[in-house]
Amino acid sequence: MKQTTALITLLGLFHFSYAQQTRELTDPQATFKQAKEFYQREQYSLAYPLLKDLQSQQTSADRSSQAITYQEIKYYTIVCALKQNEEGAVVQAQKFIETEDNVARVQMMSFHLAEYYFRKDDLAAAGSLYETTSIANLSNREVADMKFHQGYVYFTLKQYDKAKPKFDVIRQDKNDPNYADANYYYGFICFYEKRYNDALTAFSVVEDHPTYGKVVPFYIAGIKYSLGQKEQALQYAEAKLKRGNLTYENQMRQMVGHAYFEKKQFDKALPYLETYVNKADSVKREDIYELSYCYYEAKNWNKAINGFKQISGKEDSLAQNAMYLLGDAYLKTGQKANARNAFLMCARNSSNAKQQEVSQYNYAKLSYELGYQDVALDELQEFLNKYPQSEYTNEAKELLVNMLASTNNYKDALTLLESVKNPSPNARKLYPVVLYGRATELINDGMLVSANDLLTKAEADANNTGVLPQIDFWKGEISYRLNKLDDAIRYYFEYLKRPISYIEINPANANYNLGYCFLKRENYNQALGFFEKVVKDPKINAGTLEQDAYVRSADCYYMNRNFKQALAMYDKVISYSWAAGDYATFQKAMITGVSNEKEKINLLATISRRYPQSNLSADANMEVANTYIAAEQFREAIPYLKNVISDPLSSLKPKAYLKMGIANYNLNNDNEALKQYTTVLQQFPNSPEADAALENARIIYVEQGKTSDYVAFARSMGKEITSNQEDELMYQQAEVQFNNGNFPVAAKKFEEYLTRFPDGKFALEALYYKSEIYNNAKDYAKAAEGYEKLSDLVPNKFGEKALLNAARLNFFELKNYEKSEKYFTKLKEFATSQENKLEAMRGLLRSQFQLQKWNDAVTNAKDLLTQKGIGSDDKVIANMAIAKSFQTSNQYDQAISYYRQVVSLNKSAYGAEARYEIANCFFVQDRLSDAEKAAFEVVNKSGSYETWVTKAYLLLGDVYLKEKDYFNAKATYQSIVDNAKLEDLRQEADRKLKIAQEEEKKNSKVGG
């Protein structure tokens, strides 16, 4: 302190002494010398006033005579001003450089001006002067300063190749005041050039420097990491962070966190990355990902989710990884809808093939679980096509099977399930369910044999417990329809051991059907027992099934000759005015006729009057006629026979004409009798009655003695009187081969016979047997040809069988629905058994359905719905046909009512179609809100039926367009254009999309 005070005192005295002397400069050289001493000691503020006084006192003569001295004074004056950062000195220095001829001083002035600019941070000006300055006249210190400053200028201008050698010179001298700075900048340039060892050497010099020590550790750690010394880098960085006081402290945390992340020590990485991200103004996506992954590993799902969400929006691998983990994190927290969206983003990114595969599966699976059935179906099918060897293939197939089964698309479900390798226990449990479901679809289509084969498979499956009662029931039903009564009885009994109830599957129907089985076997006691299990004491409002069971019970009493009980029951049916009242009246008449034929006739005569639509009218009239004929009251029989003939649907017409002939013959009206016989031979030449008519005609002609007229008459009817031995012999040859089981040869022989004798005596037999052979050989075209010829000749002894087979073959095998319609129609007219009549009604309905003859189908459909023993499949098709008839007639409310019946009965393809048509009817009625709701019903409940789902989306687009909601209309049409697999519907959507765009454009112009 004393020394400092003394120094200040001396300086003050010096200033006072000097101030006294400046008034009188007695020795300019001494003053100049003094000024230079101050300059040398860098006391520029002391030198500068002396130099300025000297400069101002010099006369022109002095300047001329002492030019060098003046130049020197001028030089030092300007330099001192520059040293004190006077702006005015810049112009003087520039002028000095431009005008003076002293090269050494000009060079030195350039240096000092450059330094001035350097201090003023005008580095461009400084750099320019440094480049023009020679070091020859500079002191070592000045040379060193210039090199460092020049290097710094180059450094700031990023001219590292020029800066580096400048710094390298300075960093060699530990005593240089810029030693630390030079090492720092040199190290930085080497770091930039990736010359990490050189950089590390330079940085080590300033590692603990007060200023650079805050920065350099960040670079040193980075260098070690880049040199592969990761463990050293990690330890170094952690140690420096513990010490603190770092400029890049947050970046160091990032480095440490990343290092631990790479080592998969996520628990250690977490706090470093968390602090870094929280404190940083901005961070890279990679940092967010690493921090989020650490949260994920720590099961901190919410923070992981929040982080991963920030990385979406790009198509790189980082985004894909993030979306993959985001989806899983959402699943861990039960957020399935968000997980689905995350997996969708991942699935649309192809950076990582495996993640893309898993994500597409998860997206499809979640779509299924969340009710996006149409999306799930498309995605699962696409997944299976794209990844047939995936580890998820079986799971995807099983999931798709579940979805198809849940929407009753059992056909595709079965195909898919049978392609699963090593099915899971769940899939094995589902297999019999799908088999059963597919069988019911085939039953709906009338494919009873194929359905039975699937049910047999399901019956043999060990996992069938859940559907075994249903299997037994339908096996019984199919066996009954195929007239395999033993099998039907066995399966119905199996069902009744463990009965369940579902629509038509219930104990009442099983007992009812068992009753019919035993009734067909003529085991009336057993039949009665089962019918009475259905109903014994019915109410007046009993259902159709109970009514029929009660009537059949009465029939059993009747067949067991318990006429009293039967009569009481028939009377109850009549008094309740049930649909079978006509039949009960008929049966009552038959019982009464045992003792009172008059009462029998009276009862039968009431049927036509009381039941004008009765199918038994013809039978009743025929029975009355037969009763009169048996009593030889021929004239009384004739009106009733005429009633039979006038019935347009009666199959009794050949018998009626024959009986009319007999009645007239017995009334001695031979000509009228011959007229009736002629009608039989002309209209029904192949019927059994034709032979009787020919014989009765022969008797009349013989009695009249007109045998030659008889021969002419017979020939005019196409009948040969003489036996044709060649005809019979040729037929017998074919018959022998048939009886011996040599069917191919027999078929050929029958064909040869028919070619030779197309109207031969055995033509009917030849046609029938050769058709049977072709049918058994599955040559359906040839079989159908023969059955059709026989069918066109009905009535004949093979007529009903021929009609049934002709209709069946054309429908099921040949798909010729026009012909199947024709022959089912004729079968309905000529069938004598209730089973064949019912099959005719079923087949006719399905033929007309295929031909879309909705109006033609209505009468038969309504008739079918009244029949006993029809299944849900019949009800579905019938209601569907009636609905379409109403729809084509613009009676939309009625159509919707019947379509709803279909939906309640069927969850598969017909149900999907019915749902769509309901929406379509609403749309046509302009009930847009109802149409929209109904269309979504199709999407949500019939997702596996692509045609109807796509049509439903089209309808939704139409609804939005009609509501002028162009945004949703365009979006809906566009989604179909982008995703529809059905080209015709895709093109329709594209056309409607253009319409929507055009309408929006028009409306926007109006608005403007």
Number of C-alpha atoms within 10 A of each C-alpha: 6 7 8 9 10 11 12 12 12 12 12 12 12 12 13 11 11 14 12 11 12 14 9 9 14 10 9 15 12 11 20 21 14 16 24 21 15 17 19 11 10 13 15 22 14 18 25 23 16 23 23 17 18 21 19 8 11 14 10 10 9 12 14 12 11 12 13 12 16 17 18 16 21 19 20 23 27 26 26 25 23 24 20 14 17 13 11 11 20 18 12 18 23 14 11 20 19 10 10 12 11 14 12 15 19 22 21 23 23 24 26 24 27 28 27 25 20 21 14 11 12 14 22 16 16 24 23 14 20 24 12 12 21 16 18 11 16 17 11 11 11 16 16 21 17 23 22 26 25 26 27 26 25 20 21 13 13 12 14 22 13 15 24 22 15 23 28 20 16 24 24 12 14 11 10 15 14 18 20 23 21 28 24 26 24 30 30 24 23 21 21 12 13 14 14 22 15 17 24 22 15 24 28 18 20 23 21 14 16 10 14 18 20 19 21 26 27 25 21 23 25 22 21 20 17 13 13 11 13 20 14 13 24 21 13 17 24 18 12 18 19 8 9 11 13 19 16 16 19 20 18 25 23 24 24 26 30 24 20 21 20 13 13 13 15 23 15 17 24 23 17 21 29 20 15 23 20 11 12 11 7 9 13 9 16 13 18 22 21 24 30 29 26 26 21 22 16 13 13 14 21 16 17 26 23 13 23 28 19 15 20 20 11 11 14 13 15 18 24 28 22 27 30 24 23 31 29 23 25 21 17 14 12 11 13 20 16 16 25 24 18 27 28 21 23 31 25 14 21 15 17 15 11 12 21 22 20 19 27 23 27 25 27 29 22 21 22 22 15 13 14 17 23 22 19 25 24 18 22 24 16 15 21 18 11 11 14 12 10 16 11 17 19 22 17 22 24 22 22 27 25 21 23 25 23 18 22 25 24 27 17 16 27 22 12 16 24 12 11 16 10 9 17 13 10 11 23 17 17 21 23 28 25 29 28 28 25 24 27 24 21 19 21 20 17 20 15 20 15 14 24 23 14 20 26 18 14 23 21 11 16 10 19 22 15 12 18 24 24 23 29 23 26 26 26 28 28 21 22 21 15 14 14 14 21 14 17 26 24 15 24 26 18 17 24 17 11 12 19 15 12 8 8 14 19 17 20 20 21 26 23 25 23 28 29 24 22 20 21 13 13 14 16 21 16 17 26 25 18 22 28 18 15 23 19 14 11 16 11 13 11 15 12 16 17 24 23 23 30 25 22 23 29 25 25 26 20 21 16 14 12 13 18 11 16 25 23 12 22 26 17 18 25 17 11 17 13 19 16 19 22 28 23 24 23 25 22 24 25 21 19 18 16 10 10 12 18 15 16 23 22 12 21 27 20 16 25 18 11 11 16 12 11 18 16 18 25 27 18 27 26 26 22 27 29 20 20 21 20 11 11 14 16 22 16 15 24 25 15 23 26 18 18 26 22 12 14 10 15 19 20 18 25 26 21 27 26 25 25 29 28 24 26 20 19 16 15 11 13 19 14 17 26 24 16 23 27 24 19 28 26 14 15 18 23 21 20 15 23 24 16 16 27 22 14 19 26 20 15 18 19 14 10 11 11 13 15 11 14 19 17 14 17 19 12 13 16 14 18 14 11 7 9 11 8 10 17 14 12 18 23 16 14 24 21 13 18 20 10 9 12 14 21 14 13 24 23 14 23 28 17 16 25 20 12 12 16 15 13 20 16 18 19 21 17 25 25 21 22 24 28 23 20 20 19 11 12 12 14 19 16 16 25 25 17 23 29 24 17 27 24 14 18 22 23 20 14 20 26 24 18 29 30 25 25 29 34 23 21 25 24 17 14 15 14 16 21 15 19 28 26 17 28 31 21 23 30 26 17 21 22 13 10 12 15 20 21 20 22 29 26 24 28 27 28 26 27 22 20 16 14 14 15 23 16 15 24 22 13 20 24 15 13 20 18 12 15 15 18 15 16 18 20 23 22 23 22 26 25 26 29 24 30 27 22 20 21 12 12 14 14 22 16 15 25 23 15 23 28 19 17 26 21 12 17 21 20 23 20 19 26 28 24 30 28 26 27 26 28 26 21 22 22 12 14 13 14 20 14 16 26 22 13 24 28 19 18 28 26 16 21 28 28 30 23 18 16 22 26 23 23 27 22 23 25 26 28 25 22 21 22 15 12 15 15 19 14 16 25 24 14 20 25 19 15 24 20 11 12 18 14 13 10 10 17 22 14 15 28 19 13 20 24 14 14 25 15 12 15 18 13 11 11 10 9 8 7 5
